Amino acid sequence: MNNIQQNKEKTVAHSHEKKARLLSVIMLVLISVSAGFVGGWAGSQGDMTGSIGSLSNESKQQIVLNESQLISDIAKQVGPSVVSVNVTSQSRSQSFFSFGELFESQSAGTGFIIREDGIVVTNRHVIPSNTSKVSVTLSDGTELTDVEVIGRTGESDPLDVAFLKINDTKGKDLTVAELGDSSQIQVGEKVVAIGNALGQFQNTVTSGIISGYGRSVVAGSNFEAETLQNLFQTDAAINQGNSGGPLVNIKGHVIGINTAVAGGGAENIGFSIPINDVKGLINSVLERGVVERPFLGVRYVSLTDDIAFNFELDVKRGAFIVPTEDGEASSVLDDSPAAKAGLQEGDVITKIDNEEIDEDNSLVSLVGRKNVGDTITLTIIRDGNEQAIDVTLEAAPTE
């Protein structure tokens, strides 16, 4: 019995020893994690003398220097692919009785090169429909005047995009911007905007973070307003003249096209078109030399909880093809890909090729990532039942 008792005591002692070691390891891990958290928190709060893990002034200065060097490196990498776009437009003055004399006006924006032979992408509103002459200025100050407009999206299109072609590069080797994957961008990520700020300061560089995504805004004046969808929101300063310039990540890859700035006294709120939403258009220009917008052909509203409640729908997210009243044009456009595939008013499109339509991805955005001629699979809800419908995308009608 004594031996048994001794073995029990040894076992208990060994167990206590293991627990003690385990607790010491756990405490060590907790202390390490806590110290790291306190150090990071203290560093974020600025100069807090005596805080555990607080950074020295030298360390703080090094962090600032490293970030400044990163932004400088990005500017050097991407800057040569960014161009200032100089535009001359013709209009007629108007009076109460008639149109007056023809006059010219000057404006400026930004673009970036996407192919070595001089293909440039910019915003549609940088190249108005009454444009008579376009030139671009390279990052080294060289002005190239033999530039043509390949095409632009329609005025009502939520993608504010246009394309240019530099016909005479004057022997200059053009630098192409590297396109990134905007679907991988997260809120809080560092970004840099490069553009012709205010139409005067070529290749101005500003930095910030992605503040949000999936934004919709109404841009332009009361007379020429346009609705833009599925935009990145950033606090990197975007000014008049930056329009059409690139928004890049810390790798120097273009993840957006700067397009608008919030008005009404708002500060540090700019918007950028995710580059993935434009890749279908880019492919059409690079492969066929024309701007062909993938087109489905439905009028819809993006569902939220409130909208779904108002329409008494069980599904809360998706693109709802709104039923129309007698005498109104159908929400499924005649002879469109949607009509040919059998889509109906009252359908809710919830997915495109298994990608969900939600706050982060609108119907227009997901269609914009495709190419003309692609056959896509729509997941729809009709009369409470889910079904799949294949649709072949066509080029959007030109205005």
C-alpha positions as CSV (number, residue, x, y, z in Angstrom):
1,M,0.0,0.0,0.0
2,N,2.9,2.3,0.8
3,N,4.3,1.9,-2.7
4,I,0.9,2.6,-4.1
5,Q,0.5,5.7,-2.0
6,Q,4.0,6.8,-3.0
7,N,3.2,6.4,-6.7
8,K,0.0,8.4,-6.2
9,E,1.9,11.2,-4.6
10,K,4.5,11.1,-7.4
11,T,1.7,11.2,-10.0
12,V,0.0,14.1,-8.2
13,A,3.3,15.9,-7.8
14,H,4.1,15.4,-11.5
15,S,0.7,16.6,-12.5
16,H,1.0,19.7,-10.4
17,E,4.5,20.3,-11.9
18,K,3.0,20.0,-15.4
19,K,0.2,22.4,-14.6
20,A,2.7,24.8,-13.1
21,R,4.8,24.7,-16.2
22,L,1.7,25.0,-18.4
23,L,0.5,28.0,-16.4
24,S,3.9,29.6,-16.6
25,V,3.9,29.2,-20.4
26,I,0.4,30.6,-20.6
27,M,1.4,33.6,-18.4
28,L,4.5,34.1,-20.6
29,V,2.4,34.2,-23.7
30,L,-0.2,36.5,-22.1
31,I,2.6,38.8,-20.9
32,S,4.1,38.8,-24.4
33,V,0.8,39.5,-26.1
34,S,-0.1,42.2,-23.6
35,A,3.3,43.8,-23.9
36,G,2.9,43.8,-27.7
37,F,-0.6,45.3,-27.5
38,V,0.4,47.9,-25.0
39,G,3.4,48.8,-27.1
40,G,1.4,49.2,-30.2
41,W,-1.4,51.1,-28.4
42,A,1.2,53.4,-26.7
43,G,2.9,54.0,-30.0
44,S,-0.4,54.9,-31.7
45,Q,-1.2,57.4,-28.9
46,G,2.0,59.4,-29.5
47,D,4.6,60.3,-26.9
48,M,3.6,58.6,-23.6
49,T,6.6,58.6,-21.2
50,G,6.8,55.5,-19.0
51,S,4.3,53.4,-21.0
52,I,5.3,49.8,-21.4
53,G,6.6,49.2,-25.0
54,S,6.5,52.9,-25.9
55,L,8.7,53.8,-28.8
56,S,11.7,56.0,-28.7
57,N,11.8,59.2,-30.7
58,E,14.4,57.7,-33.0
59,S,12.1,54.7,-33.7
60,K,9.1,57.0,-34.4
61,Q,11.2,59.0,-36.8
62,Q,12.4,55.9,-38.5
63,I,8.8,54.8,-39.1
64,V,7.9,58.2,-40.6
65,L,11.0,58.0,-42.8
66,N,10.2,54.5,-44.0
67,E,6.7,55.5,-44.9
68,S,7.9,58.6,-46.7
69,Q,10.5,56.5,-48.6
70,L,7.7,54.0,-49.6
71,I,5.5,56.8,-51.0
72,S,8.5,58.3,-52.8
73,D,9.4,54.9,-54.3
74,I,5.8,54.4,-55.5
75,A,5.8,57.8,-57.1
76,K,9.0,57.1,-59.0
77,Q,7.7,53.7,-60.1
78,V,4.2,54.8,-61.2
79,G,4.8,58.5,-62.1
80,P,6.3,57.9,-65.6
81,S,3.0,56.1,-66.7
82,V,0.8,59.0,-65.6
83,V,0.0,61.8,-68.1
84,S,-1.7,65.1,-67.9
85,V,-4.6,65.4,-70.3
86,N,-5.2,68.8,-71.9
87,V,-8.5,69.3,-73.6
88,T,-10.0,71.9,-75.9
89,S,-13.8,71.9,-76.2
90,Q,-16.0,73.9,-78.5
91,S,-19.4,75.3,-77.5
92,R,-21.8,77.9,-78.7
93,S,-22.9,80.7,-76.4
94,Q,-26.7,80.7,-75.8
95,S,-29.1,83.6,-75.7
96,F,-32.9,83.6,-75.1
97,F,-33.6,83.8,-78.8
98,S,-30.8,81.7,-80.5
99,F,-27.4,80.1,-80.3
100,G,-24.6,82.6,-80.4
101,E,-21.0,82.4,-81.5
102,L,-18.8,79.4,-81.3
103,F,-16.2,79.6,-78.5
104,E,-13.4,77.4,-77.1
105,S,-12.7,76.4,-73.6
106,Q,-9.7,74.7,-72.0
107,S,-9.8,72.0,-69.3
108,A,-7.4,69.4,-67.9
109,G,-7.4,66.1,-66.2
110,T,-5.2,63.0,-65.7
111,G,-4.7,59.6,-67.4
112,F,-2.4,56.7,-67.3
113,I,-0.8,54.5,-70.0
114,I,-2.0,50.9,-70.3
115,R,-0.1,49.9,-73.4
116,E,3.3,50.8,-74.9
117,D,1.9,52.1,-78.1
118,G,0.1,54.9,-76.4
119,I,-3.3,53.6,-75.1
120,V,-4.4,55.9,-72.2
121,V,-7.3,55.5,-69.8
122,T,-9.0,58.5,-68.2
123,N,-12.4,59.7,-67.0
124,R,-15.3,60.3,-69.4
125,H,-15.9,63.7,-67.9
126,V,-12.3,64.7,-68.7
127,I,-13.1,64.2,-72.4
128,P,-16.5,65.9,-72.9
129,S,-18.6,65.0,-76.0
130,N,-17.8,68.4,-77.6
131,T,-14.0,67.9,-77.4
132,S,-12.2,69.2,-80.4
133,K,-8.6,68.7,-79.5
134,V,-6.6,66.6,-77.0
135,S,-2.9,66.6,-76.0
136,V,-1.1,64.8,-73.2
137,T,2.0,65.8,-71.2
138,L,4.3,63.1,-70.0
139,S,5.9,63.1,-66.6
140,D,9.2,64.5,-68.0
141,G,7.3,67.5,-69.4
142,T,7.1,66.4,-73.1
143,E,3.9,67.4,-74.7
144,L,2.4,65.1,-77.3
145,T,-0.2,66.7,-79.5
146,D,-1.2,63.9,-81.9
147,V,-3.8,62.3,-79.7
148,E,-7.2,60.9,-80.7
149,V,-10.2,59.8,-78.6
150,I,-10.8,56.1,-79.0
151,G,-14.2,56.2,-77.2
152,R,-16.0,56.9,-74.0
153,T,-18.8,55.3,-72.1
154,G,-22.3,56.8,-72.4
155,E,-23.4,59.8,-70.4
156,S,-25.8,57.7,-68.3
157,D,-23.3,54.8,-67.8
158,P,-22.2,54.5,-64.1
159,L,-18.6,53.8,-65.3
160,D,-17.0,57.2,-66.0
161,V,-14.3,56.1,-68.4
162,A,-12.7,57.2,-71.7
163,F,-9.8,56.0,-73.8
164,L,-7.2,57.9,-75.8
165,K,-4.5,56.9,-78.3
166,I,-1.2,58.7,-78.6
167,N,-0.4,58.4,-82.3
168,D,3.0,60.2,-82.3
169,T,5.2,59.6,-79.2
170,K,8.0,61.7,-80.6
171,G,10.4,58.8,-80.1
172,K,9.6,58.5,-76.4
173,D,9.5,55.1,-74.8
174,L,6.2,55.0,-72.9
175,T,5.9,53.4,-69.5
176,V,2.9,51.2,-68.8
177,A,1.1,51.2,-65.5
178,E,0.7,47.7,-63.9
179,L,-2.9,46.9,-63.1
180,G,-3.7,45.3,-59.8
181,D,-6.6,43.3,-58.4
182,S,-9.1,45.6,-56.7
183,S,-11.1,42.7,-55.3
184,Q,-8.3,42.1,-52.8
185,I,-8.3,45.6,-51.3
186,Q,-9.4,45.9,-47.7
187,V,-10.6,49.0,-45.7
188,G,-7.6,50.5,-44.0
189,E,-5.0,49.7,-46.7
190,K,-2.5,52.3,-47.7
191,V,-3.0,53.9,-51.1
192,V,-1.4,56.7,-53.2
193,A,-3.2,59.0,-55.7
194,I,-1.2,60.5,-58.5
195,G,-2.7,63.2,-60.8
196,N,-2.7,66.7,-62.3
197,A,-4.1,68.5,-59.3
198,L,-6.2,71.5,-60.1
199,G,-5.2,71.1,-63.7
200,Q,-1.9,73.0,-62.9
201,F,0.4,70.8,-60.8
202,Q,1.5,67.8,-62.8
203,N,2.0,64.4,-61.1
204,T,1.0,65.6,-57.6
205,V,1.2,62.7,-55.1
206,T,-1.1,62.3,-52.1
207,S,-1.4,59.3,-49.8
208,G,-4.1,57.9,-47.5
209,I,-6.1,54.8,-46.9
210,I,-9.1,53.0,-48.3
211,S,-11.9,54.4,-46.1
212,G,-14.8,52.3,-47.6
213,Y,-16.0,50.6,-50.7
214,G,-19.2,49.9,-52.5
215,R,-20.1,53.6,-52.4
216,S,-22.6,55.3,-54.8
217,V,-22.4,59.0,-55.4
218,V,-24.1,61.6,-57.7
219,A,-21.3,63.6,-59.4
220,G,-21.4,66.7,-61.6
221,S,-23.6,69.8,-61.6
222,N,-27.4,70.0,-61.2
223,F,-27.7,70.2,-65.0
224,E,-25.2,67.4,-65.8
225,A,-25.4,65.0,-62.8
226,E,-24.3,61.4,-63.2
227,T,-24.7,58.5,-60.8
228,L,-21.5,56.5,-60.1
229,Q,-21.7,53.1,-58.4
230,N,-19.5,50.7,-56.5
231,L,-16.7,53.2,-55.8
232,F,-13.7,53.1,-53.4
233,Q,-13.8,55.9,-50.8
234,T,-10.4,57.2,-49.8
235,D,-9.0,60.0,-47.7
236,A,-6.1,60.5,-50.1
237,A,-6.6,64.0,-51.4
238,I,-8.2,64.0,-54.8
239,N,-8.7,67.5,-56.4
240,Q,-10.1,68.9,-59.6
241,G,-7.6,67.8,-62.3
242,N,-6.8,64.5,-60.5
243,S,-9.8,62.9,-62.4
244,G,-8.7,59.9,-64.5
245,G,-5.5,59.4,-62.6
246,P,-4.5,56.2,-60.9
247,L,-5.0,55.1,-57.3
248,V,-2.3,52.6,-56.4
249,N,-1.5,50.2,-53.6
250,I,1.8,49.9,-51.8
251,K,3.1,47.6,-54.6
252,G,2.6,50.4,-57.1
253,H,-0.3,48.5,-58.8
254,V,-3.3,50.5,-60.1
255,I,-6.3,49.4,-58.1
256,G,-8.6,52.4,-59.0
257,I,-9.3,55.4,-61.3
258,N,-9.8,58.6,-59.3
259,T,-13.0,60.1,-60.4
260,A,-14.8,62.4,-57.8
261,V,-14.5,64.3,-54.6
262,A,-17.2,64.8,-52.1
263,G,-18.7,68.3,-52.0
264,G,-20.9,70.1,-49.5
265,G,-18.0,71.1,-47.3
266,A,-16.8,67.5,-46.8
267,E,-13.0,67.1,-46.4
268,N,-10.7,64.2,-47.2
269,I,-13.4,62.2,-49.0
270,G,-12.5,61.1,-52.5
271,F,-13.9,58.3,-54.8
272,S,-12.2,56.0,-57.2
273,I,-13.6,53.4,-59.7
274,P,-12.2,49.9,-58.8
275,I,-10.0,48.8,-61.7
276,N,-11.6,45.4,-61.9
277,D,-14.9,47.1,-62.9
278,V,-13.1,48.6,-65.9
279,K,-11.2,45.5,-67.1
280,G,-13.9,44.4,-69.5
281,L,-13.7,47.8,-71.2
282,I,-9.9,47.7,-71.2
283,N,-9.9,44.3,-72.9
284,S,-12.2,45.5,-75.6
285,V,-9.9,48.5,-76.4
286,L,-6.7,46.5,-76.3
287,E,-8.1,43.6,-78.3
288,R,-10.5,45.3,-80.7
289,G,-9.6,49.0,-80.6
290,V,-13.2,50.0,-79.6
291,V,-15.0,50.8,-76.4
292,E,-17.5,47.9,-76.0
293,R,-19.4,47.9,-72.7
294,P,-20.8,44.5,-71.7
295,F,-24.6,44.9,-71.6
296,L,-27.3,42.9,-69.8
297,G,-30.3,45.2,-70.4
298,V,-32.4,45.5,-67.2
299,R,-33.5,48.4,-65.0
300,Y,-33.1,47.5,-61.4
301,V,-32.7,48.6,-57.8
302,S,-30.1,47.3,-55.4
303,L,-31.8,45.6,-52.5
304,T,-31.3,46.7,-48.9
305,D,-33.3,45.6,-45.9
306,D,-35.6,48.6,-46.2
307,I,-36.1,48.3,-49.9
308,A,-36.8,44.6,-49.6
309,F,-39.4,45.3,-46.9
310,N,-41.1,48.0,-49.0
311,F,-41.4,45.5,-51.9
312,E,-42.4,42.7,-49.5
313,L,-39.5,40.5,-50.7
314,D,-38.0,37.7,-48.6
315,V,-34.5,38.1,-50.2
316,K,-32.6,41.0,-48.8
317,R,-29.7,41.4,-51.2
318,G,-29.6,41.4,-55.0
319,A,-30.7,43.3,-58.1
320,F,-34.5,43.6,-58.2
321,I,-36.0,44.1,-61.7
322,V,-38.7,46.5,-60.7
323,P,-42.2,45.9,-62.1
324,T,-43.6,48.8,-64.2
325,E,-47.1,50.2,-64.6
326,D,-49.1,50.0,-67.7
327,G,-47.8,52.3,-70.4
328,E,-44.3,52.5,-68.9
329,A,-41.3,51.0,-70.7
330,S,-40.5,47.6,-69.4
331,S,-37.6,47.1,-67.0
332,V,-36.4,44.3,-69.2
333,L,-35.2,46.2,-72.4
334,D,-36.6,44.9,-75.7
335,D,-34.2,42.7,-77.7
336,S,-31.6,42.9,-74.9
337,P,-29.5,39.9,-73.7
338,A,-31.8,39.8,-70.6
339,A,-35.0,39.7,-72.8
340,K,-33.5,36.9,-75.0
341,A,-32.6,34.9,-71.9
342,G,-36.1,35.2,-70.5
343,L,-35.6,37.5,-67.5
344,Q,-38.8,39.0,-66.2
345,E,-39.9,42.0,-64.1
346,G,-40.1,41.0,-60.5
347,D,-37.0,38.7,-60.8
348,V,-34.2,39.2,-58.2
349,I,-30.7,38.5,-59.5
350,T,-28.7,37.4,-56.6
351,K,-25.5,36.1,-58.2
352,I,-23.4,36.3,-61.4
353,D,-21.2,33.2,-61.9
354,N,-21.7,32.4,-58.2
355,E,-20.5,35.9,-57.1
356,E,-23.1,37.5,-54.8
357,I,-24.6,40.8,-55.6
358,D,-24.5,42.8,-52.3
359,E,-23.2,46.0,-50.8
360,D,-19.7,45.4,-52.1
361,N,-20.6,44.2,-55.6
362,S,-23.4,45.8,-57.6
363,L,-24.9,44.2,-60.7
364,V,-23.2,46.8,-62.9
365,S,-19.9,46.2,-61.3
366,L,-20.0,42.4,-61.8
367,V,-21.2,42.7,-65.4
368,G,-18.4,45.3,-66.0
369,R,-15.8,42.7,-65.2
370,K,-16.9,40.5,-68.1
371,N,-16.3,40.8,-71.8
372,V,-18.7,41.3,-74.7
373,G,-19.6,37.8,-75.9
374,D,-19.2,36.1,-72.5
375,T,-21.9,33.7,-71.4
376,I,-22.6,34.2,-67.7
377,T,-24.9,32.3,-65.3
378,L,-27.4,34.4,-63.4
379,T,-28.9,33.0,-60.1
380,I,-32.3,34.5,-59.8
381,I,-35.3,34.3,-57.4
382,R,-38.6,34.1,-59.2
383,D,-41.9,33.6,-57.3
384,G,-39.8,32.4,-54.3
385,N,-37.9,29.8,-56.2
386,E,-34.2,29.9,-57.1
387,Q,-33.1,29.1,-60.6
388,A,-30.2,29.6,-62.9
389,I,-30.3,31.4,-66.3
390,D,-27.5,31.6,-68.8
391,V,-27.1,35.0,-70.6
392,T,-24.7,35.9,-73.4
393,L,-23.6,39.5,-73.0
394,E,-23.7,41.9,-75.9
395,A,-22.2,45.4,-76.5
396,A,-24.2,48.2,-75.0
397,P,-26.0,50.3,-77.6
398,T,-24.1,53.5,-78.5
399,E,-25.8,56.8,-77.8
